[in-house]
Amino acid sequence: MEILPIPAESFKVGFIGAGKMAESIARGVVASGVLPPNRISTAVHSNLNRRDVFESFGVNVFSTSEEVVKESDVVIFSVKPQVVKKAVTELKSKLSKSKILVSVAAGIKLKDLQEWSGQDRFIRVMPNTPAAVGEAASVMSLGTGATEEDGAIVAKLFAAVGKILKTDEKMFDAVTGLSGSGPAYIFLAIEALADGGVAAGLPRELALSLASQTVLGAATMVSKTGKHPGVLKDDVTSPGGTTIAGVHELEKGSFRATLMNAVVAAAKRSRELSQS
């Protein structure tokens, strides 16, 4: 069967799973103007609170996932990894080559998604939790039957909640170790910086505000200037000054090596889980 292009100006999106990630993506898509809410749907089976959440910003909420699939050109599986197989196989008879299928479930490979669904027009996307504030670092990989045009449509959707990049699926365990788990490392760093501020005499609220804004500002400088982080670090470290004294302490504590080891350990664990 010939793969038909999805109508870029009128396509509809459906979420199988009405959790926080689906909500973040749907809100971002609506807020950015990519799609109006009446072209987005999900299904809520029992949790009326989730129905209220989606209906509050105009999304269509059905009673069954079958209705979502029927109404959608792009179907996004946003359920927990442990129930993806059940969700996909139960809808297998409703899926077809006329729809782009997307999974955001961590650790679930394209080959399994394609086998369970009987479809190869699948795209795997790995967003991270900052999608909730429109600052996700997402990565996608196309299945064997997905076209570049399909990828462009999916990229447009996920660009509404941050930045999306494309890579080979074999990189996804490393992606998990870096951007998937990375927010937790940065939360720890912000907490530690704030604790340091308190130890140096700052009130807790002021210390936390300064720490979080400093991390945000530094990340924005890397992103917007295109300069290497090492160059930016050198720009702020005067000879014999305060910053180099602090950097020296970080080096003595193996700060960079510890972060590198954290990424490698999380990537290794992701690989183990995906093989189990």
Salt bridges, closest charged atoms under 4 A:
GLU23 OE2 - ARG27 NE 2.88
GLU23 OE1 - ARG50 NH2 2.87
GLU55 OE2 - ARG51 NH1 3.36
GLU71 OE1 - LYS12 NZ 3.68
GLU90 OE2 - LYS86 NZ 2.87
ASP112 OD1 - LYS111 NZ 3.44
ASP120 OD1 - LYS97 NZ 3.17
GLU148 OE2 - LYS166 NZ 2.89
ASP150 OD2 - ARG121 NE 2.80
GLU169 OE2 - ARG124 NH1 2.83
ASP173 OD2 - ARG271 NE 3.82
ASP195 OD1 - ARG204 NH1 2.65
ASP234 OD1 - LYS233 NZ 2.86
ASP235 OD2 - LYS227 NZ 3.75
GLU249 OE2 - LYS252 NZ 2.85
GLU251 OE2 - ARG256 NH2 2.80
GLU272 OE2 - LYS268 NZ 2.75
GLU272 OE1 - ARG269 NH1 3.16
